[in-house]
Amino acid sequence: MTIGVLFVCTANLCRSPMAEGAFRSLAAKAGLAEAFEIDSAGTGASHVGQPPTQLAVEAAAARGYDISGLRARQVTGEDIRRFDYVLAMTRTHLVELRWLAQRELADRPQLLMSYAPPIGVLDIVDPFGGTPDDYERALGLIEAAARGLVARLAPEVRKAI
């Protein structure tokens, strides 16, 4: 059993690569790495093929996640069909993903923050063009949600092993 998890932001340069790195690491620490197909993508095509921003790479590396080898790509309707969990960084991304999805899969995309403890935050603000602190703040939210997602999926995965 493999569970597909796709993280989606605007350009696939900051938030979604950091989410991919964080979730990959947390799943590995839980002994569940083999249970997941993990990827990230952006809703736009303007940066396809580019690596994550330097500040995203540095913020992730400071927490033990190597995202330097990732390259931006654009999300497709096929991604929504293929991945079990399609997780948007903001409500705007969520709307875009639901428009992209086939009608029967329109509810598949969800907000990543729906897996975080209830802290009153729905959107992970884009740190692009911001300060290192902006990246740290975004990554802190991403980690909280990624931990919640691993905790939610771990029993299902362990039962299937």
Residue frames relative to the residue before (quaternion, step in Angstrom):
aa qw qx qy qz dx dy dz
M 1.0000 0.0000 0.0000 0.0000 0.00 0.00 0.00
T 0.0137 -0.7747 0.6320 -0.0142 3.56 -0.83 1.02
I 0.2056 -0.7623 0.6059 0.0979 3.54 -0.94 0.97
G 0.2781 -0.7747 0.5497 0.1425 3.56 -0.75 1.07
V 0.0356 -0.7873 0.6150 -0.0243 3.55 -0.85 1.06
L 0.0298 -0.7990 0.5993 -0.0386 3.57 -0.70 1.15
F 0.1865 -0.7698 0.6049 0.0821 3.56 -0.86 1.05
V 0.0808 -0.8294 0.5525 -0.0164 3.58 -0.80 1.04
C 0.0285 0.7528 -0.6571 0.0245 3.53 -1.04 0.97
T 0.7782 -0.3581 0.2301 0.4617 3.59 -1.17 -0.41
A 0.8469 0.1166 -0.0113 0.5186 3.58 0.59 -1.17
N 0.3945 -0.7196 0.4723 0.3216 3.60 1.30 -0.15
L 0.4982 0.6539 -0.4213 0.3831 3.58 1.07 0.83
C 0.8029 0.2513 -0.1143 0.5283 3.63 1.09 -0.57
R 0.8251 0.3029 -0.1573 0.4502 3.53 0.08 -1.35
S 0.7220 0.4425 -0.2884 0.4469 3.61 0.68 -0.95
P 0.6396 0.4810 -0.3667 0.4745 3.67 0.94 -0.55
M 0.6308 0.5143 -0.3431 0.4689 3.61 1.02 -0.73
A 0.6409 0.5160 -0.3203 0.4695 3.59 1.04 -0.76
E 0.6264 0.5258 -0.3350 0.4679 3.58 0.99 -0.81
G 0.6828 0.4911 -0.2879 0.4580 3.59 0.88 -0.92
A 0.6661 0.5013 -0.3017 0.4626 3.57 0.92 -0.91
F 0.6894 0.4756 -0.2948 0.4600 3.60 0.81 -0.96
R 0.6206 0.5456 -0.3383 0.4502 3.59 0.98 -0.83
S 0.6783 0.4949 -0.2780 0.4666 3.58 0.93 -0.95
L 0.6777 0.4892 -0.2943 0.4635 3.58 0.89 -0.93
A 0.6333 0.5154 -0.3302 0.4736 3.59 1.02 -0.75
A 0.6463 0.5149 -0.3170 0.4655 3.60 0.99 -0.82
K 0.6558 0.5122 -0.3108 0.4593 3.59 0.95 -0.87
A 0.6802 0.4619 -0.2781 0.4966 3.58 1.15 -0.62
G 0.4995 -0.6692 0.4153 0.3608 3.60 1.30 0.00
L 0.5924 0.6087 -0.3310 0.4111 3.57 1.23 0.39
A 0.2909 0.8099 -0.4813 0.1669 3.60 1.25 0.12
E 0.6873 0.5069 -0.2886 0.4329 3.59 0.92 -0.89
A 0.6168 0.5859 -0.3364 0.4038 3.57 1.23 -0.37
F 0.7557 0.3969 -0.1874 0.4861 3.56 1.24 -0.37
E 0.1978 -0.6633 0.6996 0.1773 3.48 -1.38 0.53
I 0.0483 -0.8319 0.5508 -0.0467 3.57 -0.42 1.25
D 0.1125 0.7831 -0.6008 0.1146 3.56 -0.91 0.95
S 0.1818 -0.7530 0.6143 0.1505 3.54 -1.35 0.05
A 0.0268 -0.7869 0.6162 -0.0193 3.54 -1.25 0.52
G 0.3415 -0.7214 0.5615 0.2184 3.54 -1.33 0.19
T 0.5422 -0.6214 0.4498 0.3429 3.55 -1.18 0.47
G 0.7296 0.3815 -0.2235 0.5217 3.58 1.20 -0.49
A 0.4296 -0.7199 0.4970 0.2239 3.55 -1.28 0.42
S 0.4505 0.7566 -0.4137 0.2313 3.60 1.25 -0.18
H 0.7828 0.3026 -0.1707 0.5163 3.62 1.13 -0.45
V 0.2373 0.8032 -0.5181 0.1733 3.61 1.22 0.34
G 0.7994 0.2821 -0.2386 0.4738 3.54 -0.96 0.97
Q 0.6082 0.5683 -0.3560 0.4248 3.59 1.21 -0.28
P 0.5050 -0.6291 0.4904 0.3297 3.59 -1.17 0.52
P 0.6461 -0.4749 0.3924 0.4507 3.60 -1.23 0.17
T 0.6226 -0.5309 0.4063 0.4067 3.58 -1.21 0.43
Q 0.6326 -0.5523 0.3873 0.3805 3.55 -1.18 0.59
L 0.6589 0.5056 -0.3187 0.4568 3.61 0.96 -0.81
A 0.6241 0.5143 -0.3435 0.4774 3.62 1.08 -0.64
V 0.6357 0.5223 -0.3219 0.4685 3.59 0.97 -0.87
E 0.6869 0.4892 -0.2833 0.4568 3.59 0.91 -0.94
A 0.6507 0.5068 -0.3208 0.4656 3.60 0.92 -0.86
A 0.6631 0.4965 -0.2998 0.4732 3.57 0.95 -0.89
A 0.6605 0.5162 -0.3118 0.4472 3.60 0.88 -0.92
A 0.6272 0.5490 -0.3368 0.4379 3.59 1.02 -0.76
R 0.7307 0.3659 -0.2184 0.5333 3.58 1.22 -0.47
G 0.6473 -0.5859 0.2964 0.3870 3.56 1.26 0.35
Y 0.5854 0.5606 -0.3765 0.4486 3.59 1.22 0.32
D 0.1926 -0.7749 0.5920 0.1094 3.58 -0.77 1.02
I 0.0227 0.8103 -0.5826 0.0598 3.56 -0.40 1.25
S 0.3665 0.7842 -0.4475 0.2247 3.58 1.29 0.09
G 0.6952 0.4824 -0.2790 0.4541 3.61 1.11 -0.56
L 0.5199 0.6465 -0.4182 0.3700 3.60 1.23 -0.12
R 0.1328 -0.7709 0.6182 0.0769 3.56 -1.20 0.57
A 0.5455 -0.6504 0.4317 0.3050 3.55 -1.02 0.89
R 0.0464 0.7572 -0.6512 0.0225 3.51 -1.20 0.71
Q 0.4718 -0.6658 0.5024 0.2858 3.54 -1.25 0.40
V 0.4892 -0.6556 0.4970 0.2897 3.55 -1.03 0.84
T 0.1676 -0.7801 0.5969 0.0836 3.57 -1.14 0.67
G 0.6494 -0.4883 0.4044 0.4198 3.54 -1.30 0.21
E 0.5995 0.5647 -0.3459 0.4494 3.58 1.12 -0.68
D 0.6005 0.5612 -0.3550 0.4455 3.60 1.06 -0.71
I 0.6625 0.5092 -0.3106 0.4531 3.56 0.93 -0.88
R 0.6417 0.4971 -0.3196 0.4889 3.57 1.09 -0.64
R 0.7237 0.4918 -0.2422 0.4192 3.58 0.88 -1.01
F 0.7480 0.3845 -0.2170 0.4955 3.60 0.91 -0.87
D 0.4688 -0.6913 0.4843 0.2606 3.56 -0.99 0.90
Y 0.7705 0.1736 -0.0746 0.6088 3.54 1.10 -0.81
V 0.0326 -0.7647 0.6426 -0.0339 3.55 -0.67 1.21
L 0.0495 -0.8680 0.4902 -0.0614 3.53 -0.16 1.36
A 0.2455 -0.8010 0.5411 0.0727 3.52 -0.55 1.31
M 0.4703 -0.6834 0.4897 0.2684 3.55 -1.11 0.74
T 0.8012 0.1087 -0.0464 0.5865 3.60 1.12 -0.63
R 0.6493 -0.5032 0.3968 0.4097 3.54 -1.31 0.22
T 0.5933 0.5536 -0.3688 0.4534 3.61 1.12 -0.56
H 0.6476 0.4934 -0.3184 0.4856 3.60 0.94 -0.83
L 0.6204 0.5582 -0.3388 0.4345 3.57 1.00 -0.83
V 0.6502 0.5029 -0.3134 0.4755 3.59 0.93 -0.89
E 0.6559 0.5123 -0.3152 0.4560 3.60 0.90 -0.92
L 0.6693 0.5018 -0.3006 0.4582 3.59 0.93 -0.87
R 0.6620 0.4998 -0.3163 0.4604 3.59 0.97 -0.78
W 0.6154 0.5199 -0.3442 0.4823 3.60 1.12 -0.57
L 0.6740 0.5101 -0.2809 0.4545 3.56 1.05 -0.82
A 0.6322 0.5748 -0.3198 0.4094 3.57 1.13 -0.71
Q 0.5354 -0.5497 0.5182 0.3777 3.52 -1.28 0.46
R 0.6773 -0.5378 0.3151 0.3907 3.56 -1.07 0.76
E 0.7096 0.4660 -0.2800 0.4482 3.62 0.84 -0.90
L 0.7143 0.4053 -0.2483 0.5137 3.60 1.26 -0.24
A 0.3494 0.7879 -0.4611 0.2110 3.60 1.25 0.11
D 0.6881 0.4615 -0.2881 0.4801 3.60 1.15 -0.48
R 0.4645 0.6966 -0.4440 0.3192 3.62 1.21 -0.13
P 0.6730 0.4542 -0.3290 0.4823 3.64 0.79 -0.80
Q 0.0294 -0.7848 0.6184 -0.0279 3.54 -1.01 0.92
L 0.5486 -0.5715 0.4778 0.3797 3.56 -1.28 0.19
L 0.5075 -0.6399 0.4793 0.3214 3.58 -0.90 0.88
M 0.6748 0.5209 -0.3093 0.4215 3.60 0.89 -0.86
S 0.5125 0.6232 -0.4413 0.3927 3.62 1.19 -0.12
Y 0.6740 0.4687 -0.2958 0.4885 3.61 1.25 -0.24
A 0.5515 0.5930 -0.3949 0.4339 3.59 1.29 -0.03
P 0.6120 -0.4923 0.4301 0.4450 3.57 -1.22 0.25
P 0.5683 -0.6135 0.4085 0.3659 3.62 -1.04 0.63
I 0.1100 0.8075 -0.5664 0.1227 3.59 -0.30 1.28
G 0.5729 -0.6370 0.3623 0.3672 3.57 1.25 0.27
V 0.6069 0.5126 -0.3660 0.4847 3.59 1.23 0.41
L 0.1657 -0.7949 0.5789 0.0751 3.57 -0.80 1.04
D 0.7786 0.3038 -0.1358 0.5321 3.56 0.98 -0.91
I 0.2822 -0.7046 0.6230 0.1893 3.55 -1.07 0.79
V 0.3611 -0.7734 0.4845 0.1915 3.55 -0.32 1.32
D 0.5163 -0.6593 0.4654 0.2865 3.55 -1.04 0.92
P 0.2612 -0.7897 0.5327 0.1564 3.61 -0.64 1.05
F 0.3932 0.7497 -0.4664 0.2565 3.62 1.28 -0.21
G 0.8138 0.1932 -0.1785 0.5182 3.55 -0.80 1.05
G 0.6082 0.5751 -0.3402 0.4286 3.55 1.30 -0.04
T 0.6934 -0.4683 0.3727 0.4014 3.51 -1.35 -0.34
P 0.6727 -0.4528 0.3683 0.4547 3.60 -1.23 0.14
D 0.6189 0.5473 -0.3483 0.4428 3.61 1.05 -0.68
D 0.6109 0.5466 -0.3485 0.4545 3.60 1.07 -0.69
Y 0.6521 0.4990 -0.3007 0.4851 3.58 1.04 -0.81
E 0.6362 0.5254 -0.3240 0.4629 3.58 1.00 -0.81
R 0.6469 0.5175 -0.3153 0.4629 3.58 0.97 -0.89
A 0.6618 0.4980 -0.3043 0.4705 3.59 0.90 -0.93
L 0.6812 0.4903 -0.2958 0.4562 3.58 0.89 -0.90
G 0.6005 0.5541 -0.3587 0.4514 3.60 1.07 -0.60
L 0.6590 0.4843 -0.2991 0.4917 3.58 0.99 -0.84
I 0.6357 0.5362 -0.3209 0.4532 3.55 0.96 -0.90
E 0.6678 0.5024 -0.3064 0.4558 3.59 0.89 -0.90
A 0.6298 0.5307 -0.3421 0.4524 3.60 0.96 -0.81
A 0.6858 0.4668 -0.2795 0.4834 3.58 0.93 -0.89
A 0.6446 0.5207 -0.3257 0.4553 3.61 0.97 -0.81
R 0.6264 0.5178 -0.3371 0.4752 3.61 1.01 -0.75
G 0.6564 0.5121 -0.3036 0.4634 3.57 0.99 -0.86
L 0.6496 0.5127 -0.3151 0.4646 3.57 1.01 -0.79
V 0.6373 0.5057 -0.3294 0.4792 3.61 0.94 -0.82
A 0.6601 0.5061 -0.3110 0.4597 3.60 0.89 -0.90
R 0.6596 0.5125 -0.3043 0.4579 3.59 1.02 -0.79
L 0.7590 0.4066 -0.2084 0.4638 3.58 0.93 -0.89
A 0.5212 0.6854 -0.4023 0.3111 3.61 1.13 -0.57
P 0.6729 0.4861 -0.3356 0.4452 3.68 0.77 -0.82
E 0.6365 0.5278 -0.3178 0.4640 3.58 1.01 -0.84
V 0.6726 0.4971 -0.2887 0.4660 3.58 0.94 -0.94
R 0.6812 0.4973 -0.2945 0.4494 3.59 0.85 -0.95
K 0.6255 0.5380 -0.3357 0.4545 3.58 1.08 -0.71
A 0.6989 0.4836 -0.2585 0.4592 3.57 1.07 -0.77
I 0.5876 0.5964 -0.3716 0.4011 3.59 1.21 -0.41
